[in-house]
């Protein structure tokens, strides 16, 4: 799974860069691990800076469902990424189609309530 996740992160960064965005990789910065933020992205048109969490799903093409991790025995306090992620957007990748669904985290949380 980790290798698949890294593949998705690389593809996300490449797509954003190819479309003119400035991308800062936060995956090796401990202060971002605890916020579950993978990238900070600068928009070339608006100048807005937003944080993204990337998830790479190898089964979404079969299940047609997003996987939202609400618990994790290996994480701090047992919470899954959905509970503590501080990113502005979720970039949810479909490995089969090699595309991303960009979802505002605030809207996603409101829908899940």
Phi and psi restraints in degrees (range 20) as a CNS / XPLOR table:
assign (resid 1 and name C) (resid 2 and name N)
       (resid 2 and name CA) (resid 2 and name C) 1.0 -61.1 20.0 2
assign (resid 2 and name N) (resid 2 and name CA)
       (resid 2 and name C) (resid 3 and name N) 1.0 -41.3 20.0 2
assign (resid 2 and name C) (resid 3 and name N)
       (resid 3 and name CA) (resid 3 and name C) 1.0 -64.4 20.0 2
assign (resid 3 and name N) (resid 3 and name CA)
       (resid 3 and name C) (resid 4 and name N) 1.0 -41.0 20.0 2
assign (resid 3 and name C) (resid 4 and name N)
       (resid 4 and name CA) (resid 4 and name C) 1.0 -62.1 20.0 2
assign (resid 4 and name N) (resid 4 and name CA)
       (resid 4 and name C) (resid 5 and name N) 1.0 -40.4 20.0 2
assign (resid 4 and name C) (resid 5 and name N)
       (resid 5 and name CA) (resid 5 and name C) 1.0 -62.4 20.0 2
assign (resid 5 and name N) (resid 5 and name CA)
       (resid 5 and name C) (resid 6 and name N) 1.0 -42.9 20.0 2
assign (resid 5 and name C) (resid 6 and name N)
       (resid 6 and name CA) (resid 6 and name C) 1.0 -63.8 20.0 2
assign (resid 6 and name N) (resid 6 and name CA)
       (resid 6 and name C) (resid 7 and name N) 1.0 -38.4 20.0 2
assign (resid 6 and name C) (resid 7 and name N)
       (resid 7 and name CA) (resid 7 and name C) 1.0 -60.5 20.0 2
assign (resid 7 and name N) (resid 7 and name CA)
       (resid 7 and name C) (resid 8 and name N) 1.0 -44.2 20.0 2
assign (resid 7 and name C) (resid 8 and name N)
       (resid 8 and name CA) (resid 8 and name C) 1.0 -64.5 20.0 2
assign (resid 8 and name N) (resid 8 and name CA)
       (resid 8 and name C) (resid 9 and name N) 1.0 -41.0 20.0 2
assign (resid 8 and name C) (resid 9 and name N)
       (resid 9 and name CA) (resid 9 and name C) 1.0 -63.3 20.0 2
assign (resid 9 and name N) (resid 9 and name CA)
       (resid 9 and name C) (resid 10 and name N) 1.0 -42.5 20.0 2
assign (resid 9 and name C) (resid 10 and name N)
       (resid 10 and name CA) (resid 10 and name C) 1.0 -63.1 20.0 2
assign (resid 10 and name N) (resid 10 and name CA)
       (resid 10 and name C) (resid 11 and name N) 1.0 -43.3 20.0 2
assign (resid 10 and name C) (resid 11 and name N)
       (resid 11 and name CA) (resid 11 and name C) 1.0 -65.1 20.0 2
assign (resid 11 and name N) (resid 11 and name CA)
       (resid 11 and name C) (resid 12 and name N) 1.0 -42.5 20.0 2
assign (resid 11 and name C) (resid 12 and name N)
       (resid 12 and name CA) (resid 12 and name C) 1.0 -58.4 20.0 2
assign (resid 12 and name N) (resid 12 and name CA)
       (resid 12 and name C) (resid 13 and name N) 1.0 -49.6 20.0 2
assign (resid 12 and name C) (resid 13 and name N)
       (resid 13 and name CA) (resid 13 and name C) 1.0 -60.6 20.0 2
assign (resid 13 and name N) (resid 13 and name CA)
       (resid 13 and name C) (resid 14 and name N) 1.0 -40.3 20.0 2
assign (resid 13 and name C) (resid 14 and name N)
       (resid 14 and name CA) (resid 14 and name C) 1.0 -66.7 20.0 2
assign (resid 14 and name N) (resid 14 and name CA)
       (resid 14 and name C) (resid 15 and name N) 1.0 -44.7 20.0 2
assign (resid 14 and name C) (resid 15 and name N)
       (resid 15 and name CA) (resid 15 and name C) 1.0 -60.9 20.0 2
assign (resid 15 and name N) (resid 15 and name CA)
       (resid 15 and name C) (resid 16 and name N) 1.0 -46.3 20.0 2
assign (resid 15 and name C) (resid 16 and name N)
       (resid 16 and name CA) (resid 16 and name C) 1.0 -63.9 20.0 2
assign (resid 16 and name N) (resid 16 and name CA)
       (resid 16 and name C) (resid 17 and name N) 1.0 -44.5 20.0 2
assign (resid 16 and name C) (resid 17 and name N)
       (resid 17 and name CA) (resid 17 and name C) 1.0 -62.4 20.0 2
assign (resid 17 and name N) (resid 17 and name CA)
       (resid 17 and name C) (resid 18 and name N) 1.0 -44.2 20.0 2
assign (resid 17 and name C) (resid 18 and name N)
       (resid 18 and name CA) (resid 18 and name C) 1.0 -61.2 20.0 2
assign (resid 18 and name N) (resid 18 and name CA)
       (resid 18 and name C) (resid 19 and name N) 1.0 -25.3 20.0 2
assign (resid 18 and name C) (resid 19 and name N)
       (resid 19 and name CA) (resid 19 and name C) 1.0 -96.9 20.0 2
assign (resid 19 and name N) (resid 19 and name CA)
       (resid 19 and name C) (resid 20 and name N) 1.0 15.0 20.0 2
assign (resid 19 and name C) (resid 20 and name N)
       (resid 20 and name CA) (resid 20 and name C) 1.0 91.8 20.0 2
assign (resid 20 and name N) (resid 20 and name CA)
       (resid 20 and name C) (resid 21 and name N) 1.0 0.3 20.0 2
assign (resid 20 and name C) (resid 21 and name N)
       (resid 21 and name CA) (resid 21 and name C) 1.0 -79.2 20.0 2
assign (resid 21 and name N) (resid 21 and name CA)
       (resid 21 and name C) (resid 22 and name N) 1.0 148.1 20.0 2
assign (resid 21 and name C) (resid 22 and name N)
       (resid 22 and name CA) (resid 22 and name C) 1.0 -92.4 20.0 2
assign (resid 22 and name N) (resid 22 and name CA)
       (resid 22 and name C) (resid 23 and name N) 1.0 129.8 20.0 2
assign (resid 22 and name C) (resid 23 and name N)
       (resid 23 and name CA) (resid 23 and name C) 1.0 -123.7 20.0 2
assign (resid 23 and name N) (resid 23 and name CA)
       (resid 23 and name C) (resid 24 and name N) 1.0 128.8 20.0 2
assign (resid 23 and name C) (resid 24 and name N)
       (resid 24 and name CA) (resid 24 and name C) 1.0 -110.0 20.0 2
assign (resid 24 and name N) (resid 24 and name CA)
       (resid 24 and name C) (resid 25 and name N) 1.0 121.1 20.0 2
assign (resid 24 and name C) (resid 25 and name N)
       (resid 25 and name CA) (resid 25 and name C) 1.0 -79.0 20.0 2
assign (resid 25 and name N) (resid 25 and name CA)
       (resid 25 and name C) (resid 26 and name N) 1.0 120.6 20.0 2
assign (resid 25 and name C) (resid 26 and name N)
       (resid 26 and name CA) (resid 26 and name C) 1.0 -106.5 20.0 2
assign (resid 26 and name N) (resid 26 and name CA)
       (resid 26 and name C) (resid 27 and name N) 1.0 4.6 20.0 2
assign (resid 26 and name C) (resid 27 and name N)
       (resid 27 and name CA) (resid 27 and name C) 1.0 -65.5 20.0 2
assign (resid 27 and name N) (resid 27 and name CA)
       (resid 27 and name C) (resid 28 and name N) 1.0 -20.3 20.0 2
assign (resid 27 and name C) (resid 28 and name N)
       (resid 28 and name CA) (resid 28 and name C) 1.0 -108.2 20.0 2
assign (resid 28 and name N) (resid 28 and name CA)
       (resid 28 and name C) (resid 29 and name N) 1.0 15.9 20.0 2
assign (resid 28 and name C) (resid 29 and name N)
       (resid 29 and name CA) (resid 29 and name C) 1.0 -108.5 20.0 2
assign (resid 29 and name N) (resid 29 and name CA)
       (resid 29 and name C) (resid 30 and name N) 1.0 108.6 20.0 2
assign (resid 29 and name C) (resid 30 and name N)
       (resid 30 and name CA) (resid 30 and name C) 1.0 -51.9 20.0 2
assign (resid 30 and name N) (resid 30 and name CA)
       (resid 30 and name C) (resid 31 and name N) 1.0 -35.3 20.0 2
assign (resid 30 and name C) (resid 31 and name N)
       (resid 31 and name CA) (resid 31 and name C) 1.0 -65.8 20.0 2
assign (resid 31 and name N) (resid 31 and name CA)
       (resid 31 and name C) (resid 32 and name N) 1.0 -19.6 20.0 2
assign (resid 31 and name C) (resid 32 and name N)
       (resid 32 and name CA) (resid 32 and name C) 1.0 -92.5 20.0 2
assign (resid 32 and name N) (resid 32 and name CA)
       (resid 32 and name C) (resid 33 and name N) 1.0 -21.9 20.0 2
assign (resid 32 and name C) (resid 33 and name N)
       (resid 33 and name CA) (resid 33 and name C) 1.0 -57.8 20.0 2
assign (resid 33 and name N) (resid 33 and name CA)
       (resid 33 and name C) (resid 34 and name N) 1.0 -44.6 20.0 2
assign (resid 33 and name C) (resid 34 and name N)
       (resid 34 and name CA) (resid 34 and name C) 1.0 -74.9 20.0 2
assign (resid 34 and name N) (resid 34 and name CA)
       (resid 34 and name C) (resid 35 and name N) 1.0 -9.7 20.0 2
assign (resid 34 and name C) (resid 35 and name N)
       (resid 35 and name CA) (resid 35 and name C) 1.0 -102.9 20.0 2
assign (resid 35 and name N) (resid 35 and name CA)
       (resid 35 and name C) (resid 36 and name N) 1.0 -6.7 20.0 2
assign (resid 35 and name C) (resid 36 and name N)
       (resid 36 and name CA) (resid 36 and name C) 1.0 54.1 20.0 2
assign (resid 36 and name N) (resid 36 and name CA)
       (resid 36 and name C) (resid 37 and name N) 1.0 54.7 20.0 2
assign (resid 36 and name C) (resid 37 and name N)
       (resid 37 and name CA) (resid 37 and name C) 1.0 -118.4 20.0 2
assign (resid 37 and name N) (resid 37 and name CA)
       (resid 37 and name C) (resid 38 and name N) 1.0 126.4 20.0 2
assign (resid 37 and name C) (resid 38 and name N)
       (resid 38 and name CA) (resid 38 and name C) 1.0 -96.0 20.0 2
assign (resid 38 and name N) (resid 38 and name CA)
       (resid 38 and name C) (resid 39 and name N) 1.0 -37.8 20.0 2
assign (resid 38 and name C) (resid 39 and name N)
       (resid 39 and name CA) (resid 39 and name C) 1.0 -141.9 20.0 2
assign (resid 39 and name N) (resid 39 and name CA)
       (resid 39 and name C) (resid 40 and name N) 1.0 147.9 20.0 2
assign (resid 39 and name C) (resid 40 and name N)
       (resid 40 and name CA) (resid 40 and name C) 1.0 -111.3 20.0 2
assign (resid 40 and name N) (resid 40 and name CA)
       (resid 40 and name C) (resid 41 and name N) 1.0 133.0 20.0 2
assign (resid 40 and name C) (resid 41 and name N)
       (resid 41 and name CA) (resid 41 and name C) 1.0 -127.9 20.0 2
assign (resid 41 and name N) (resid 41 and name CA)
       (resid 41 and name C) (resid 42 and name N) 1.0 133.9 20.0 2
assign (resid 41 and name C) (resid 42 and name N)
       (resid 42 and name CA) (resid 42 and name C) 1.0 -106.0 20.0 2
assign (resid 42 and name N) (resid 42 and name CA)
       (resid 42 and name C) (resid 43 and name N) 1.0 123.8 20.0 2
assign (resid 42 and name C) (resid 43 and name N)
       (resid 43 and name CA) (resid 43 and name C) 1.0 -74.9 20.0 2
assign (resid 43 and name N) (resid 43 and name CA)
       (resid 43 and name C) (resid 44 and name N) 1.0 131.4 20.0 2
assign (resid 43 and name C) (resid 44 and name N)
       (resid 44 and name CA) (resid 44 and name C) 1.0 -73.0 20.0 2
assign (resid 44 and name N) (resid 44 and name CA)
       (resid 44 and name C) (resid 45 and name N) 1.0 -19.8 20.0 2
assign (resid 44 and name C) (resid 45 and name N)
       (resid 45 and name CA) (resid 45 and name C) 1.0 -96.9 20.0 2
assign (resid 45 and name N) (resid 45 and name CA)
       (resid 45 and name C) (resid 46 and name N) 1.0 -39.1 20.0 2
assign (resid 45 and name C) (resid 46 and name N)
       (resid 46 and name CA) (resid 46 and name C) 1.0 -105.3 20.0 2
assign (resid 46 and name N) (resid 46 and name CA)
       (resid 46 and name C) (resid 47 and name N) 1.0 -18.4 20.0 2
assign (resid 46 and name C) (resid 47 and name N)
       (resid 47 and name CA) (resid 47 and name C) 1.0 78.6 20.0 2
assign (resid 47 and name N) (resid 47 and name CA)
       (resid 47 and name C) (resid 48 and name N) 1.0 4.3 20.0 2
assign (resid 47 and name C) (resid 48 and name N)
       (resid 48 and name CA) (resid 48 and name C) 1.0 -69.4 20.0 2
assign (resid 48 and name N) (resid 48 and name CA)
       (resid 48 and name C) (resid 49 and name N) 1.0 141.5 20.0 2
assign (resid 48 and name C) (resid 49 and name N)
       (resid 49 and name CA) (resid 49 and name C) 1.0 -113.4 20.0 2
assign (resid 49 and name N) (resid 49 and name CA)
       (resid 49 and name C) (resid 50 and name N) 1.0 123.4 20.0 2
assign (resid 49 and name C) (resid 50 and name N)
       (resid 50 and name CA) (resid 50 and name C) 1.0 -132.9 20.0 2
assign (resid 50 and name N) (resid 50 and name CA)
       (resid 50 and name C) (resid 51 and name N) 1.0 153.5 20.0 2
assign (resid 50 and name C) (resid 51 and name N)
       (resid 51 and name CA) (resid 51 and name C) 1.0 -103.1 20.0 2
assign (resid 51 and name N) (resid 51 and name CA)
       (resid 51 and name C) (resid 52 and name N) 1.0 142.1 20.0 2
assign (resid 51 and name C) (resid 52 and name N)
       (resid 52 and name CA) (resid 52 and name C) 1.0 -126.7 20.0 2
assign (resid 52 and name N) (resid 52 and name CA)
       (resid 52 and name C) (resid 53 and name N) 1.0 139.3 20.0 2
assign (resid 52 and name C) (resid 53 and name N)
       (resid 53 and name CA) (resid 53 and name C) 1.0 -107.2 20.0 2
assign (resid 53 and name N) (resid 53 and name CA)
       (resid 53 and name C) (resid 54 and name N) 1.0 130.7 20.0 2
assign (resid 53 and name C) (resid 54 and name N)
       (resid 54 and name CA) (resid 54 and name C) 1.0 -107.1 20.0 2
assign (resid 54 and name N) (resid 54 and name CA)
       (resid 54 and name C) (resid 55 and name N) 1.0 130.0 20.0 2
assign (resid 54 and name C) (resid 55 and name N)
       (resid 55 and name CA) (resid 55 and name C) 1.0 -124.0 20.0 2
assign (resid 55 and name N) (resid 55 and name CA)
       (resid 55 and name C) (resid 56 and name N) 1.0 137.4 20.0 2
assign (resid 55 and name C) (resid 56 and name N)
       (resid 56 and name CA) (resid 56 and name C) 1.0 -120.3 20.0 2
assign (resid 56 and name N) (resid 56 and name CA)
       (resid 56 and name C) (resid 57 and name N) 1.0 110.7 20.0 2
assign (resid 56 and name C) (resid 57 and name N)
       (resid 57 and name CA) (resid 57 and name C) 1.0 -108.3 20.0 2
assign (resid 57 and name N) (resid 57 and name CA)
       (resid 57 and name C) (resid 58 and name N) 1.0 123.8 20.0 2
assign (resid 57 and name C) (resid 58 and name N)
       (resid 58 and name CA) (resid 58 and name C) 1.0 -91.5 20.0 2
assign (resid 58 and name N) (resid 58 and name CA)
       (resid 58 and name C) (resid 59 and name N) 1.0 -3.1 20.0 2
assign (resid 58 and name C) (resid 59 and name N)
       (resid 59 and name CA) (resid 59 and name C) 1.0 -118.0 20.0 2
assign (resid 59 and name N) (resid 59 and name CA)
       (resid 59 and name C) (resid 60 and name N) 1.0 -5.6 20.0 2
assign (resid 59 and name C) (resid 60 and name N)
       (resid 60 and name CA) (resid 60 and name C) 1.0 -59.8 20.0 2
assign (resid 60 and name N) (resid 60 and name CA)
       (resid 60 and name C) (resid 61 and name N) 1.0 -30.4 20.0 2
assign (resid 60 and name C) (resid 61 and name N)
       (resid 61 and name CA) (resid 61 and name C) 1.0 -67.4 20.0 2
assign (resid 61 and name N) (resid 61 and name CA)
       (resid 61 and name C) (resid 62 and name N) 1.0 -23.4 20.0 2
assign (resid 61 and name C) (resid 62 and name N)
       (resid 62 and name CA) (resid 62 and name C) 1.0 -95.1 20.0 2
assign (resid 62 and name N) (resid 62 and name CA)
       (resid 62 and name C) (resid 63 and name N) 1.0 -38.9 20.0 2
assign (resid 62 and name C) (resid 63 and name N)
       (resid 63 and name CA) (resid 63 and name C) 1.0 -90.0 20.0 2
assign (resid 63 and name N) (resid 63 and name CA)
       (resid 63 and name C) (resid 64 and name N) 1.0 -27.0 20.0 2
assign (resid 63 and name C) (resid 64 and name N)
       (resid 64 and name CA) (resid 64 and name C) 1.0 60.1 20.0 2
assign (resid 64 and name N) (resid 64 and name CA)
       (resid 64 and name C) (resid 65 and name N) 1.0 28.5 20.0 2
assign (resid 64 and name C) (resid 65 and name N)
       (resid 65 and name CA) (resid 65 and name C) 1.0 -128.0 20.0 2
assign (resid 65 and name N) (resid 65 and name CA)
       (resid 65 and name C) (resid 66 and name N) 1.0 146.3 20.0 2
assign (resid 65 and name C) (resid 66 and name N)
       (resid 66 and name CA) (resid 66 and name C) 1.0 -88.0 20.0 2
assign (resid 66 and name N) (resid 66 and name CA)
       (resid 66 and name C) (resid 67 and name N) 1.0 142.1 20.0 2
assign (resid 66 and name C) (resid 67 and name N)
       (resid 67 and name CA) (resid 67 and name C) 1.0 -96.5 20.0 2
assign (resid 67 and name N) (resid 67 and name CA)
       (resid 67 and name C) (resid 68 and name N) 1.0 116.7 20.0 2
assign (resid 67 and name C) (resid 68 and name N)
       (resid 68 and name CA) (resid 68 and name C) 1.0 -111.6 20.0 2
assign (resid 68 and name N) (resid 68 and name CA)
       (resid 68 and name C) (resid 69 and name N) 1.0 109.4 20.0 2
assign (resid 68 and name C) (resid 69 and name N)
       (resid 69 and name CA) (resid 69 and name C) 1.0 -80.2 20.0 2
assign (resid 69 and name N) (resid 69 and name CA)
       (resid 69 and name C) (resid 70 and name N) 1.0 110.5 20.0 2
assign (resid 69 and name C) (resid 70 and name N)
       (resid 70 and name CA) (resid 70 and name C) 1.0 -99.2 20.0 2
assign (resid 70 and name N) (resid 70 and name CA)
       (resid 70 and name C) (resid 71 and name N) 1.0 -20.8 20.0 2
assign (resid 70 and name C) (resid 71 and name N)
       (resid 71 and name CA) (resid 71 and name C) 1.0 -135.9 20.0 2
assign (resid 71 and name N) (resid 71 and name CA)
       (resid 71 and name C) (resid 72 and name N) 1.0 153.1 20.0 2
assign (resid 71 and name C) (resid 72 and name N)
       (resid 72 and name CA) (resid 72 and name C) 1.0 -157.9 20.0 2
assign (resid 72 and name N) (resid 72 and name CA)
       (resid 72 and name C) (resid 73 and name N) 1.0 118.2 20.0 2
assign (resid 72 and name C) (resid 73 and name N)
       (resid 73 and name CA) (resid 73 and name C) 1.0 -66.9 20.0 2
assign (resid 73 and name N) (resid 73 and name CA)
       (resid 73 and name C) (resid 74 and name N) 1.0 -17.3 20.0 2
assign (resid 73 and name C) (resid 74 and name N)
       (resid 74 and name CA) (resid 74 and name C) 1.0 -94.5 20.0 2
assign (resid 74 and name N) (resid 74 and name CA)
       (resid 74 and name C) (resid 75 and name N) 1.0 -4.9 20.0 2
assign (resid 74 and name C) (resid 75 and name N)
       (resid 75 and name CA) (resid 75 and name C) 1.0 -98.9 20.0 2
assign (resid 75 and name N) (resid 75 and name CA)
       (resid 75 and name C) (resid 76 and name N) 1.0 166.2 20.0 2
assign (resid 75 and name C) (resid 76 and name N)
       (resid 76 and name CA) (resid 76 and name C) 1.0 -58.8 20.0 2
assign (resid 76 and name N) (resid 76 and name CA)
       (resid 76 and name C) (resid 77 and name N) 1.0 128.0 20.0 2
assign (resid 76 and name C) (resid 77 and name N)
       (resid 77 and name CA) (resid 77 and name C) 1.0 64.6 20.0 2
assign (resid 77 and name N) (resid 77 and name CA)
       (resid 77 and name C) (resid 78 and name N) 1.0 9.2 20.0 2
assign (resid 77 and name C) (resid 78 and name N)
       (resid 78 and name CA) (resid 78 and name C) 1.0 76.3 20.0 2
assign (resid 78 and name N) (resid 78 and name CA)
       (resid 78 and name C) (resid 79 and name N) 1.0 7.3 20.0 2
assign (resid 78 and name C) (resid 79 and name N)
       (resid 79 and name CA) (resid 79 and name C) 1.0 -84.4 20.0 2
assign (resid 79 and name N) (resid 79 and name CA)
       (resid 79 and name C) (resid 80 and name N) 1.0 143.2 20.0 2
assign (resid 79 and name C) (resid 80 and name N)
       (resid 80 and name CA) (resid 80 and name C) 1.0 -84.6 20.0 2
assign (resid 80 and name N) (resid 80 and name CA)
       (resid 80 and name C) (resid 81 and name N) 1.0 170.8 20.0 2
assign (resid 80 and name C) (resid 81 and name N)
       (resid 81 and name CA) (resid 81 and name C) 1.0 -57.3 20.0 2
assign (resid 81 and name N) (resid 81 and name CA)
       (resid 81 and name C) (resid 82 and name N) 1.0 -34.6 20.0 2
assign (resid 81 and name C) (resid 82 and name N)
       (resid 82 and name CA) (resid 82 and name C) 1.0 -61.9 20.0 2
assign (resid 82 and name N) (resid 82 and name CA)
       (resid 82 and name C) (resid 83 and name N) 1.0 -29.8 20.0 2
assign (resid 82 and name C) (resid 83 and name N)
       (resid 83 and name CA) (resid 83 and name C) 1.0 -79.7 20.0 2
assign (resid 83 and name N) (resid 83 and name CA)
       (resid 83 and name C) (resid 84 and name N) 1.0 -31.0 20.0 2
assign (resid 83 and name C) (resid 84 and name N)
       (resid 84 and name CA) (resid 84 and name C) 1.0 -119.5 20.0 2
assign (resid 84 and name N) (resid 84 and name CA)
       (resid 84 and name C) (resid 85 and name N) 1.0 -2.3 20.0 2
assign (resid 84 and name C) (resid 85 and name N)
       (resid 85 and name CA) (resid 85 and name C) 1.0 -61.1 20.0 2
assign (resid 85 and name N) (resid 85 and name CA)
       (resid 85 and name C) (resid 86 and name N) 1.0 129.4 20.0 2
assign (resid 85 and name C) (resid 86 and name N)
       (resid 86 and name CA) (resid 86 and name C) 1.0 -105.9 20.0 2
assign (resid 86 and name N) (resid 86 and name CA)
       (resid 86 and name C) (resid 87 and name N) 1.0 11.1 20.0 2
assign (resid 86 and name C) (resid 87 and name N)
       (resid 87 and name CA) (resid 87 and name C) 1.0 -67.7 20.0 2
assign (resid 87 and name N) (resid 87 and name CA)
       (resid 87 and name C) (resid 88 and name N) 1.0 154.6 20.0 2
assign (resid 87 and name C) (resid 88 and name N)
       (resid 88 and name CA) (resid 88 and name C) 1.0 -76.5 20.0 2
assign (resid 88 and name N) (resid 88 and name CA)
       (resid 88 and name C) (resid 89 and name N) 1.0 -33.9 20.0 2
assign (resid 88 and name C) (resid 89 and name N)
       (resid 89 and name CA) (resid 89 and name C) 1.0 -135.0 20.0 2
assign (resid 89 and name N) (resid 89 and name CA)
       (resid 89 and name C) (resid 90 and name N) 1.0 146.8 20.0 2
assign (resid 89 and name C) (resid 90 and name N)
       (resid 90 and name CA) (resid 90 and name C) 1.0 -99.9 20.0 2
assign (resid 90 and name N) (resid 90 and name CA)
       (resid 90 and name C) (resid 91 and name N) 1.0 125.1 20.0 2
assign (resid 90 and name C) (resid 91 and name N)
       (resid 91 and name CA) (resid 91 and name C) 1.0 -102.5 20.0 2
assign (resid 91 and name N) (resid 91 and name CA)
       (resid 91 and name C) (resid 92 and name N) 1.0 97.5 20.0 2
assign (resid 91 and name C) (resid 92 and name N)
       (resid 92 and name CA) (resid 92 and name C) 1.0 -95.9 20.0 2
assign (resid 92 and name N) (resid 92 and name CA)
       (resid 92 and name C) (resid 93 and name N) 1.0 111.5 20.0 2
assign (resid 92 and name C) (resid 93 and name N)
       (resid 93 and name CA) (resid 93 and name C) 1.0 -93.8 20.0 2
assign (resid 93 and name N) (resid 93 and name CA)
       (resid 93 and name C) (resid 94 and name N) 1.0 136.6 20.0 2
assign (resid 93 and name C) (resid 94 and name N)
       (resid 94 and name CA) (resid 94 and name C) 1.0 -97.9 20.0 2
assign (resid 94 and name N) (resid 94 and name CA)
       (resid 94 and name C) (resid 95 and name N) 1.0 107.4 20.0 2
assign (resid 94 and name C) (resid 95 and name N)
       (resid 95 and name CA) (resid 95 and name C) 1.0 -63.3 20.0 2
assign (resid 95 and name N) (resid 95 and name CA)
       (resid 95 and name C) (resid 96 and name N) 1.0 -35.7 20.0 2
assign (resid 95 and name C) (resid 96 and name N)
       (resid 96 and name CA) (resid 96 and name C) 1.0 -68.5 20.0 2
assign (resid 96 and name N) (resid 96 and name CA)
       (resid 96 and name C) (resid 97 and name N) 1.0 -44.8 20.0 2
assign (resid 96 and name C) (resid 97 and name N)
       (resid 97 and name CA) (resid 97 and name C) 1.0 -86.3 20.0 2
assign (resid 97 and name N) (resid 97 and name CA)
       (resid 97 and name C) (resid 98 and name N) 1.0 -13.1 20.0 2
assign (resid 97 and name C) (resid 98 and name N)
       (resid 98 and name CA) (resid 98 and name C) 1.0 54.3 20.0 2
assign (resid 98 and name N) (resid 98 and name CA)
       (resid 98 and name C) (resid 99 and name N) 1.0 50.0 20.0 2
assign (resid 98 and name C) (resid 99 and name N)
       (resid 99 and name CA) (resid 99 and name C) 1.0 -140.2 20.0 2
assign (resid 99 and name N) (resid 99 and name CA)
       (resid 99 and name C) (resid 100 and name N) 1.0 165.7 20.0 2
assign (resid 99 and name C) (resid 100 and name N)
       (resid 100 and name CA) (resid 100 and name C) 1.0 -121.5 20.0 2
assign (resid 100 and name N) (resid 100 and name CA)
       (resid 100 and name C) (resid 101 and name N) 1.0 144.4 20.0 2
assign (resid 100 and name C) (resid 101 and name N)
       (resid 101 and name CA) (resid 101 and name C) 1.0 -102.4 20.0 2
assign (resid 101 and name N) (resid 101 and name CA)
       (resid 101 and name C) (resid 102 and name N) 1.0 121.5 20.0 2
assign (resid 101 and name C) (resid 102 and name N)
       (resid 102 and name CA) (resid 102 and name C) 1.0 -98.4 20.0 2
assign (resid 102 and name N) (resid 102 and name CA)
       (resid 102 and name C) (resid 103 and name N) 1.0 116.8 20.0 2
assign (resid 102 and name C) (resid 103 and name N)
       (resid 103 and name CA) (resid 103 and name C) 1.0 -124.4 20.0 2
assign (resid 103 and name N) (resid 103 and name CA)
       (resid 103 and name C) (resid 104 and name N) 1.0 123.1 20.0 2
assign (resid 103 and name C) (resid 104 and name N)
       (resid 104 and name CA) (resid 104 and name C) 1.0 -62.9 20.0 2
assign (resid 104 and name N) (resid 104 and name CA)
       (resid 104 and name C) (resid 105 and name N) 1.0 127.5 20.0 2
assign (resid 104 and name C) (resid 105 and name N)
       (resid 105 and name CA) (resid 105 and name C) 1.0 -61.0 20.0 2
assign (resid 105 and name N) (resid 105 and name CA)
       (resid 105 and name C) (resid 106 and name N) 1.0 -37.6 20.0 2
assign (resid 105 and name C) (resid 106 and name N)
       (resid 106 and name CA) (resid 106 and name C) 1.0 -61.2 20.0 2
assign (resid 106 and name N) (resid 106 and name CA)
       (resid 106 and name C) (resid 107 and name N) 1.0 -45.5 20.0 2
assign (resid 106 and name C) (resid 107 and name N)
       (resid 107 and name CA) (resid 107 and name C) 1.0 -66.2 20.0 2
assign (resid 107 and name N) (resid 107 and name CA)
       (resid 107 and name C) (resid 108 and name N) 1.0 -39.2 20.0 2
assign (resid 107 and name C) (resid 108 and name N)
       (resid 108 and name CA) (resid 108 and name C) 1.0 -61.7 20.0 2
assign (resid 108 and name N) (resid 108 and name CA)
       (resid 108 and name C) (resid 109 and name N) 1.0 -44.9 20.0 2
assign (resid 108 and name C) (resid 109 and name N)
       (resid 109 and name CA) (resid 109 and name C) 1.0 -64.2 20.0 2
assign (resid 109 and name N) (resid 109 and name CA)
       (resid 109 and name C) (resid 110 and name N) 1.0 -37.7 20.0 2
assign (resid 109 and name C) (resid 110 and name N)
       (resid 110 and name CA) (resid 110 and name C) 1.0 -64.4 20.0 2
assign (resid 110 and name N) (resid 110 and name CA)
       (resid 110 and name C) (resid 111 and name N) 1.0 -39.7 20.0 2
assign (resid 110 and name C) (resid 111 and name N)
       (resid 111 and name CA) (resid 111 and name C) 1.0 -68.5 20.0 2
assign (resid 111 and name N) (resid 111 and name CA)
       (resid 111 and name C) (resid 112 and name N) 1.0 -33.8 20.0 2
assign (resid 111 and name C) (resid 112 and name N)
       (resid 112 and name CA) (resid 112 and name C) 1.0 -77.7 20.0 2
assign (resid 112 and name N) (resid 112 and name CA)
       (resid 112 and name C) (resid 113 and name N) 1.0 -24.8 20.0 2
